């Protein structure tokens, strides 16, 4: 059976391992923070605010092997620029 994850993850100014290394066919990460928190995503190394893929509120990162991308299979980290941030993650 396919491993599917659909979850909300809280994030602040501390580094968070959002998703450990494993096979992914598809991934969607959305900044669902209710305020103005900006979330930074880092692939394979600890996240540093503002360096990497930066998601403004309500912004989305998407990758799919079926859409022609090579979805990253390693560790994915996130960090926020303030407290009270959150992301939603869908991966399969």
C-alpha positions as CSV (number, residue, x, y, z in Angstrom):
1,X,0.0,0.0,0.0
2,X,1.2,3.5,-0.8
3,X,2.4,5.6,2.1
4,X,0.4,8.9,2.2
5,X,0.9,11.7,4.7
6,X,-1.5,14.7,5.0
7,X,-0.6,16.7,8.1
8,X,-0.3,20.2,9.7
9,X,3.2,20.9,11.2
10,X,3.8,23.9,13.6
11,X,7.0,25.9,13.0
12,X,8.8,28.8,14.7
13,X,12.4,30.0,14.6
14,X,13.8,26.6,15.5
15,X,14.8,24.2,12.7
16,X,12.3,21.4,12.2
17,X,12.8,18.1,10.3
18,X,9.6,18.3,8.3
19,X,10.1,15.0,6.5
20,X,12.9,12.4,6.9
21,X,14.5,10.9,3.8
22,X,12.3,8.4,2.0
23,X,10.8,7.7,-1.4
24,X,8.4,10.4,-2.6
25,X,6.4,10.4,-5.8
26,X,4.7,13.7,-5.0
27,X,5.0,16.5,-2.3
28,X,3.0,19.6,-1.6
29,X,4.0,22.0,1.2
30,X,1.8,25.0,1.9
31,X,2.4,27.9,4.3
32,X,-0.9,27.9,6.1
33,X,0.2,30.3,8.8
34,X,-2.6,32.6,10.0
35,X,-0.3,35.6,10.3
36,X,2.6,37.0,8.3
37,X,5.0,34.2,9.1
38,X,7.4,33.4,6.2
39,X,8.6,29.7,6.1
40,X,11.9,28.6,4.5
41,X,12.3,25.1,3.1
42,X,15.7,23.4,2.9
43,X,16.4,20.2,1.1
44,X,19.1,18.0,2.6
45,X,20.5,20.4,5.2
46,X,19.3,22.5,8.1
47,X,17.1,25.4,7.1
48,X,18.2,29.0,7.5
49,X,15.5,31.6,7.4
50,X,15.4,33.4,4.1
51,X,17.9,31.0,2.4
52,X,16.3,28.3,0.2
53,X,12.8,28.0,-1.0
54,X,10.9,30.8,0.8
55,X,7.1,30.5,1.2
56,X,5.1,33.6,1.9
57,X,1.7,33.1,3.6
58,X,-0.5,30.9,1.5
59,X,2.3,30.1,-0.9
60,X,2.8,26.5,-2.1
61,X,5.8,24.3,-3.0
62,X,4.9,21.4,-5.3
63,X,6.8,18.6,-6.8
64,X,5.6,15.5,-8.7
65,X,7.5,12.8,-10.6
66,X,4.5,12.5,-12.9
67,X,4.6,16.2,-13.7
68,X,8.2,15.9,-15.0
69,X,10.0,16.9,-11.7
70,X,12.5,14.7,-9.9
71,X,11.1,14.9,-6.4
72,X,13.8,15.2,-3.7
73,X,14.1,12.0,-1.7
74,X,16.3,13.2,1.2
75,X,15.6,15.1,4.5
76,X,13.5,18.2,4.2
77,X,13.8,20.9,6.9
78,X,11.8,24.1,7.6
79,X,12.2,27.2,9.7
80,X,10.0,30.2,10.3
81,X,10.8,33.9,10.6
82,X,8.7,34.1,13.8
83,X,6.6,32.1,16.2
84,X,3.1,30.7,15.4
85,X,3.9,29.5,11.9
86,X,2.5,26.3,10.3
87,X,2.7,24.4,7.1
88,X,0.5,21.7,5.7
89,X,2.3,18.8,4.0
90,X,1.0,16.2,1.6
91,X,3.3,13.6,0.3
92,X,3.0,10.1,-1.2
